C-alpha cells in the first residue's frame, strides 16, 4: 500500500501490536522505497521489542494455562501472541531502523504499580515487574527510552493509556498539530 502512494506526505499511526508490524516492515529490504513518503509515525503503546507478558502467557504455571484456555475462546490461534514473545532470536529483537526523513513519536504509558486501572492490570504489572518497570505487561520502559525518535511518556497511564484514555483526543491533536507545523516548515525551506 505504501509503495503505491504518490508523493504526498503520509502520517502512520499504529497501536500496540501495530507497532511491531511497522518495525518489521521497516526492516524489510524494500523499506526505503515503501516508507519514502512517510513523514511521521505516531506509535501509540507499540510493542517494538516483544512483550514480556507473552513469555508468562506461554509458561507452565497453572494460571497461565488457565489464561490460554480462556483466550482460545476468543482467539483460537495463539500464534499471533507468539509473534510478540520477547526472545533473543525473535525478529523483534533486531534494532528499530528509521529512515532519516521519518520522525517517530512513541506515546507510552509510564505507570507505577499503584496506577494500575484494575485487578488484571495490577496482576500483569506484577508479572512483568521482575524484568523492570513496565507499562502493565506490553513494554519495558527501559526499552522505550532507547527507541529512536521522540518519546511522549504519559505518567500514570498503562499500556492501554488508562486511566488517561479520556485525554487521548488531546494527545492526538497535539501530535497532528506538531506534524502540521513540521511539514509546513519543510515546505517553506
Buried (B, 14 or more C-beta within 10 A) or exposed (E): EBEEEEEEBBBBBBBBBBBBEBBBBBBEEEBEEBBBBBBBBBBBBBBBBBBBBBBBBBEEEEEBEEBBEEEEEEEEEBEEBEBBBBEEEBEBEEEBEBBEEBBBBBBBBBBEEEBBBEEEBBBBBBBBEEBEBBBBBBBBBEBBEEBEBEBBBBEBBBBBBBBBBEEBEEBBEEBBEBBEEBBEEEEEE
